[in-house]
Amino acid sequence: MNSSPAPATVQTSPHATKELQAWTSGTLGTIRLNRPRALNAMTLDMVRAMDRVLQDWAADSAVQAVVLYGAGERGLCAGGDIRAIASGTDEQAMEFWTAEYALNARVAAFPKPYVAVMDGVVMGGGIGVSGHAGIRIATERTTAAMPEVRIGFSPDCAGSLLLSGAPGELGTHLALTAGSMTGADAVLCGFADFYVPSGALADLLAALESAGSSAADAVAAFAVEPPTAPLAAEQEWIDECYTGGDVAAILQNLERHPAPAAAEAARAIRAMAPFSLGVALAALRAAAREPDLGTVLQRDLVMAERMIGRPDFREGVRARLLDRNEPQWNPARLDRVDPADVAWTLAL
């Protein structure tokens, strides 16, 4: 998507910044995440600016719809700026997550059509500002994921709620393997509503300027039938293997299953943080039992505060994102994960 400045003829929001561009044109409010070199990862300043913009536009009768997209060709948003979060204090991390989850709730409750263009990479906090939108667009370039178990954390931004709503056990598979979805997978798993070819996005954005409250109809006019989702072909063995009551049982099922992809999934899971795996599975099961966004976000905030006090998160960021080597998890093995500690991490 175009990363040039907003046209001079439009009305720029007073809350816009270099990294969070926001303007109105016609009846449309546009938000563009503008850190393309960082895959539009969100900083605390960006989160706060976006929250203020949405507050203003919710009350502005001239704004009848909102669209969100990312600058550059690589993606909407790779998530929160994890390197910055991990390098700061626990208090600074909680300040970010508190603001981020409040923004996620505002997105979900936004009173006007909110169109999220999930083109390219959309992960973690990127899912938070798009996956809870009223109108979600995937493309052939979409790569969507909640890969937090790779870095000693757990799916947050109410990602567990979205994952728990995927067909069968697809969400469990994605959470524990840190697996990614294509655009077609995103539609199948309930992370997106429409599939629009990336080549049509510029024309769609132009159409949205005059669509007003009929934004969904405008998007539907550009949408096409998605191709067969790759995850659809895997669902049979995934549903068989991921019904276990804990991660150890799931791994046993995967390693016994004849499907080659099941063995690959088991290898992927064994590379993740053991404690994070336990928390992620418990969070998904809790979200399925109590599918209320507010409750899930409240639980995510509790989880974040308790996980940041453990060594795995900063170790995971160091190893996976900075030094590019194998993390030393604590505990190092699944059989040393205390279920009571997992339950406490999510307890409201």
NUROKOL-287731 format. One record per residue (C-alpha): x, y, z. Coordinates in nm, 4 decimals, always signed. Each point is the difference from the previous one (the first is absolute). Layout:
BEGIN
        px        py        pz
         X         Y         Z
...
***
This chain:
BEGIN
        px        py        pz
   +0.0000   +0.0000   +0.0000
   +0.1099   +0.3575   -0.0623
   +0.2181   +0.1457   +0.2772
   +0.0106   +0.3565   -0.1293
   -0.1422   +0.2778   +0.2210
   -0.3739   +0.0571   +0.0084
   -0.1190   +0.2203   -0.2886
   +0.0049   +0.3730   +0.0787
   -0.3680   +0.0337   -0.0921
   -0.1225   -0.2162   +0.2876
   -0.0563   +0.0841   +0.3674
   +0.2783   -0.1391   +0.2181
   -0.0880   -0.1081   +0.3537
   +0.1607   +0.2123   +0.2729
   +0.1125   -0.3246   +0.1625
   +0.1859   -0.1250   -0.3077
   +0.3745   -0.0544   +0.0214
   +0.2700   -0.0970   -0.2448
   -0.0461   -0.3650   +0.0949
   -0.3813   +0.0048   +0.0397
   -0.1492   +0.1946   -0.2890
   -0.3699   +0.0830   +0.0163
   -0.2184   +0.2133   -0.2238
   -0.3541   +0.0347   -0.1322
   -0.1071   +0.0211   -0.3624
   -0.3639   -0.0016   -0.1005
   -0.1808   -0.1974   +0.2685
   +0.2973   -0.2282   +0.0653
   +0.2540   +0.0161   +0.2792
   +0.3300   -0.1647   -0.0927
   +0.2642   -0.1294   +0.2406
   +0.3325   -0.1071   -0.1437
   +0.2649   -0.1645   +0.2170
   +0.3234   +0.1501   -0.1305
   +0.3038   -0.1917   +0.1171
   +0.0568   -0.2109   -0.3137
   +0.3629   -0.0826   +0.0835
   -0.1211   -0.1500   +0.3287
   -0.2951   -0.1752   -0.1645
   -0.2149   +0.2724   +0.1576
   +0.0579   -0.1342   +0.3515
   -0.1890   +0.2200   +0.2452
   +0.1588   +0.2139   +0.2674
   -0.1780   +0.1394   +0.3056
   -0.0260   +0.3384   -0.1712
   -0.1674   -0.1615   -0.3016
   -0.2458   -0.1885   +0.2195
   -0.0956   +0.3158   +0.1878
   -0.0317   +0.2049   -0.3182
   -0.2245   -0.2594   -0.1636
   -0.2182   -0.0179   +0.3081
   -0.0494   +0.3786   -0.0011
   -0.0745   +0.0039   -0.3720
   -0.2679   -0.2659   +0.0390
   -0.1561   +0.1852   +0.2931
   -0.0263   +0.3156   -0.2109
   -0.1387   -0.1758   -0.3051
   -0.2559   -0.1971   +0.1980
   -0.1525   +0.3342   +0.1033
   +0.0414   +0.1750   -0.3383
   -0.3149   -0.0312   -0.2120
   +0.1974   +0.0914   -0.3129
   +0.2005   -0.3218   +0.0337
   -0.2236   -0.2882   -0.1010
   +0.2613   -0.2761   -0.0324
   +0.3653   -0.0670   +0.0828
   +0.2668   -0.1982   -0.1830
   +0.3301   -0.1255   +0.1423
   +0.2974   -0.1136   -0.2031
   +0.3786   -0.0153   +0.0186
   +0.2580   +0.1960   -0.1963
   +0.2329   -0.1844   -0.2330
   -0.0416   -0.3316   -0.1780
   +0.0874   -0.2401   +0.2817
   -0.2936   +0.0076   +0.2358
   -0.2583   +0.1695   +0.2175
   +0.1798   -0.0455   +0.3328
   +0.2429   -0.2539   +0.1448
   -0.1303   +0.0730   +0.3520
   +0.1225   +0.2106   +0.2863
   +0.3605   +0.1173   -0.0045
   +0.1158   -0.3046   +0.1938
   +0.3658   +0.0963   +0.0089
   -0.0871   +0.3307   +0.1655
   -0.2381   -0.1672   +0.2442
   +0.2545   -0.2640   +0.1025
   +0.2786   +0.2561   +0.0441
   -0.2027   +0.2155   +0.2377
   -0.1179   -0.0499   +0.3558
   -0.2923   -0.2164   +0.1033
   -0.1950   +0.3180   +0.0744
   +0.0623   +0.1341   -0.3508
   -0.1080   -0.3308   -0.1515
   -0.3235   +0.0090   +0.1979
   -0.0610   +0.3598   -0.1053
   +0.0178   -0.1124   -0.3628
   -0.2207   -0.3053   +0.0433
   -0.2600   +0.1902   +0.2008
   -0.0311   +0.2594   -0.2764
   +0.0099   -0.2627   -0.2745
   -0.2793   -0.2154   +0.1424
   -0.2165   +0.3092   +0.0587
   +0.0493   +0.0832   -0.3691
   -0.0997   -0.3537   -0.0961
   -0.3232   +0.0427   +0.1946
   -0.0665   +0.3344   -0.1710
   +0.0496   -0.1592   -0.3420
   -0.2469   -0.2767   +0.0834
   -0.2616   +0.2465   +0.1293
   +0.0478   +0.2661   -0.2681
   -0.3502   +0.1228   -0.0888
   +0.0610   +0.0481   -0.3742
   +0.1281   -0.2291   -0.2740
   +0.3677   -0.0679   +0.0698
   +0.1843   -0.1600   -0.2910
   +0.3320   -0.1715   +0.0731
   +0.2177   -0.0805   -0.3016
   +0.1979   -0.3058   +0.1133
   +0.2396   +0.0018   -0.2941
   +0.3425   -0.1594   +0.0486
   +0.1287   -0.0776   +0.3498
   -0.2557   +0.0339   +0.2821
   +0.1168   -0.1362   +0.3346
   -0.0559   +0.0465   +0.3709
   -0.1007   +0.3601   +0.0631
   -0.0745   +0.0318   -0.3708
   -0.2748   -0.2560   +0.0542
   -0.1130   +0.2069   +0.2972
   -0.0767   +0.3075   -0.2122
   -0.1444   -0.1977   -0.2932
   -0.1360   -0.3363   +0.1097
   -0.2677   +0.1592   +0.2201
   -0.1112   +0.2405   -0.2727
   -0.3473   -0.0082   -0.1470
   +0.1247   -0.0452   -0.3594
   +0.3232   -0.1948   -0.0483
   +0.1715   -0.0453   -0.3359
   +0.2587   -0.2667   -0.0826
   +0.1962   -0.0238   -0.3242
   +0.2194   -0.2542   -0.1781
   +0.2961   +0.1645   +0.1770
   -0.1395   -0.0373   +0.3533
   +0.2127   -0.1796   +0.2575
   -0.1882   +0.0119   +0.3308
   +0.1154   -0.1518   +0.3278
   +0.0032   +0.0152   +0.3771
   +0.3559   -0.1342   +0.0493
   +0.0625   +0.1102   +0.3589
   +0.0999   -0.3445   +0.1328
   +0.3182   +0.0367   -0.2094
   +0.1184   +0.2814   +0.2265
   -0.1112   -0.1250   +0.3404
   -0.3332   +0.1793   +0.0041
   -0.3576   -0.1027   -0.0858
   -0.2535   +0.1188   -0.2594
   -0.1391   +0.3302   +0.1278
   -0.2117   +0.2875   -0.1379
   -0.2906   -0.2466   +0.0398
   +0.1625   -0.2149   -0.2670
   -0.0969   -0.3001   +0.2105
   -0.3652   +0.0915   -0.0579
   +0.0461   +0.0022   -0.3777
   +0.2045   -0.3194   +0.0067
   -0.2571   -0.1779   +0.2163
   -0.2684   +0.0815   -0.2580
   +0.1827   -0.1624   -0.2910
   -0.1540   -0.3236   -0.1348
   +0.0819   -0.3108   +0.1998
   +0.3462   +0.0142   +0.1510
   +0.1607   +0.2200   -0.2660
   +0.0426   +0.2836   +0.2496
   +0.1733   -0.2269   +0.2493
   +0.2372   -0.1180   -0.2718
   +0.0810   +0.3574   -0.1024
   +0.0552   +0.1144   +0.3583
   +0.2296   -0.2840   +0.1064
   +0.2080   -0.0177   -0.3183
   +0.0112   +0.3792   -0.0496
   -0.1318   -0.0861   -0.3454
   -0.1083   +0.2502   -0.2605
   -0.3108   +0.0345   -0.2141
   -0.0296   +0.0899   -0.3651
   -0.2746   +0.2407   -0.0995
   -0.2261   -0.2945   -0.0794
   +0.0839   -0.1566   +0.3379
   -0.0834   +0.3286   +0.1720
   -0.3474   -0.0059   -0.1526
   -0.0448   -0.3678   +0.0922
   +0.1122   +0.0590   +0.3596
   -0.2176   +0.3073   +0.0556
   +0.2805   +0.2570   +0.0034
   -0.1230   +0.1652   -0.3234
   -0.3353   +0.0521   -0.1684
   +0.0926   +0.0801   -0.3609
   +0.2700   -0.1064   -0.2436
   +0.1054   +0.2819   -0.2325
   +0.2879   -0.0256   -0.2507
   +0.2788   +0.2372   +0.1015
   -0.0068   +0.1583   -0.3447
   -0.3513   +0.1288   +0.0708
   +0.0777   +0.1676   +0.3326
   +0.0770   +0.3456   -0.1387
   -0.3324   +0.0096   -0.1842
   -0.1763   -0.1296   +0.3106
   +0.1462   +0.2789   +0.2136
   -0.1200   +0.2533   -0.2540
   -0.3480   -0.1536   +0.0028
   -0.0145   +0.0117   +0.3791
   +0.0369   +0.3794   -0.0015
   -0.3578   +0.0337   -0.1212
   -0.1483   -0.3249   +0.1326
   -0.0880   +0.1417   +0.3406
   -0.1866   -0.2407   +0.2225
   -0.0275   -0.2426   -0.2959
   +0.3693   -0.0861   +0.0329
   -0.0731   -0.3726   +0.0286
   -0.1836   +0.0068   -0.3328
   +0.2932   +0.1813   -0.1588
   +0.2423   -0.2621   +0.1272
   -0.2273   -0.2831   -0.1140
   -0.0003   +0.1437   -0.3528
   +0.3787   -0.0496   -0.0183
   +0.0106   -0.3360   +0.1780
   +0.0537   -0.3320   -0.1741
   -0.0371   -0.3604   +0.1093
   +0.3180   -0.0954   +0.1839
   +0.2007   -0.2987   -0.1202
   -0.0103   -0.3216   +0.1986
   +0.1526   +0.0647   +0.3406
   +0.3110   -0.2126   +0.0630
   -0.1119   -0.0634   +0.3578
   -0.3247   -0.1547   -0.1247
   +0.1950   -0.2963   -0.1353
   +0.1696   -0.0468   +0.3388
   -0.3029   +0.0260   +0.2230
   -0.0730   -0.3706   +0.0322
   +0.3274   -0.0920   +0.1690
   +0.0094   +0.3318   +0.1900
   -0.3417   -0.0665   +0.1532
   +0.1081   -0.3520   +0.0951
   +0.3256   +0.1058   +0.1651
   -0.0807   +0.3234   +0.1800
   -0.2880   -0.1238   +0.2142
   +0.2389   -0.0943   +0.2798
   -0.0535   +0.1567   +0.3383
   +0.3548   +0.1334   +0.0268
   +0.2970   +0.0724   -0.2220
   +0.1732   -0.3277   +0.0860
   -0.3040   -0.1991   -0.1135
   -0.0198   +0.2003   -0.3216
   +0.3669   -0.0663   -0.0716
   -0.0512   -0.3708   +0.0604
   -0.2904   -0.0013   -0.2447
   +0.2030   +0.1881   -0.2611
   +0.3022   -0.2264   +0.0278
   -0.2127   -0.3131   -0.0348
   -0.2016   +0.1250   -0.2977
   +0.1033   -0.1293   -0.3452
   -0.0422   +0.3358   -0.1760
   +0.3467   +0.1492   -0.0722
   -0.1342   +0.3458   +0.0798
   -0.0894   -0.1182   +0.3507
   +0.3627   -0.0869   +0.0705
   +0.1035   +0.3414   -0.1356
   -0.2488   +0.1670   +0.2349
   +0.1406   -0.1949   +0.2952
   +0.3534   +0.1144   -0.0830
   -0.1183   +0.3592   -0.0240
   -0.1757   -0.0171   +0.3378
   +0.3045   -0.1489   +0.1720
   +0.2016   +0.3082   -0.1018
   -0.2395   +0.2373   +0.1777
   +0.0130   +0.1205   +0.3596
   -0.1523   -0.2796   +0.2107
   -0.1669   +0.2328   +0.2491
   -0.1393   +0.2174   -0.2793
   -0.1500   -0.3077   -0.1642
   -0.1862   -0.0859   +0.3184
   -0.1275   +0.3555   +0.0387
   -0.1027   +0.0258   -0.3655
   -0.2001   -0.3229   +0.0084
   -0.1712   +0.0945   +0.3265
   -0.0800   +0.3480   -0.1360
   -0.1598   -0.1434   -0.3146
   -0.2112   -0.2415   +0.1994
   -0.1069   +0.2806   +0.2359
   -0.0921   +0.2276   -0.2921
   -0.2121   -0.2761   -0.1521
   -0.1920   -0.0428   +0.3261
   -0.0377   +0.3738   +0.0614
   +0.0024   +0.1711   -0.3426
   -0.0282   +0.3582   +0.1200
   +0.2541   +0.2444   -0.1432
   +0.0152   +0.2144   +0.3121
   +0.0683   -0.2989   +0.2226
   +0.2630   -0.1381   -0.2365
   +0.1811   +0.3348   -0.0184
   -0.0112   +0.0286   +0.3783
   +0.1504   -0.3473   +0.0261
   +0.2650   +0.0930   -0.2566
   +0.1053   +0.2963   +0.2117
   +0.0300   -0.2201   +0.3086
   +0.1913   -0.2564   -0.2049
   +0.2362   +0.2640   -0.1399
   +0.0845   +0.1348   +0.3452
   +0.0775   -0.3468   +0.1318
   +0.1881   -0.1169   -0.3096
   +0.2217   +0.3095   -0.0064
   +0.1169   -0.0945   +0.3473
   +0.1329   -0.3315   -0.1321
   +0.3330   -0.0363   -0.1847
   -0.1341   -0.1567   -0.3192
   -0.1305   +0.3119   -0.1744
   +0.3239   +0.1972   -0.0023
   +0.1971   -0.3183   -0.0679
   -0.2237   -0.0793   -0.2961
   +0.0371   +0.3482   -0.1467
   +0.3768   -0.0124   +0.0489
   +0.0379   -0.3402   -0.1636
   -0.2624   +0.0108   -0.2734
   +0.0145   +0.3635   -0.1065
   +0.3420   +0.1332   +0.0978
   +0.2681   -0.2701   +0.0227
   -0.1768   -0.2515   -0.2244
   +0.0859   -0.3044   +0.2086
   -0.1826   -0.2520   +0.2132
   -0.1673   +0.1371   +0.3146
   +0.0584   -0.1552   +0.3385
   -0.3537   -0.0391   +0.1319
   -0.0872   -0.0157   +0.3702
   -0.1321   -0.2574   +0.0579
   +0.1719   -0.1775   -0.2873
   -0.2405   -0.2946   -0.0185
   -0.3753   -0.0416   -0.0134
   -0.0026   -0.2501   +0.2862
   +0.1410   +0.2715   +0.2261
   -0.2787   +0.2464   -0.0694
   -0.2145   +0.0297   +0.3124
   -0.3719   +0.0032   -0.0927
   -0.0672   +0.2118   +0.3095
   +0.2395   +0.2666   -0.1310
   -0.1776   -0.0054   -0.3360
   -0.3398   +0.0403   +0.1669
   +0.1278   +0.2872   +0.2163
   +0.1418   +0.1788   -0.3060
   -0.3520   +0.0225   -0.1454
   -0.2002   +0.0375   +0.3205
   -0.2118   +0.3170   +0.0185
***
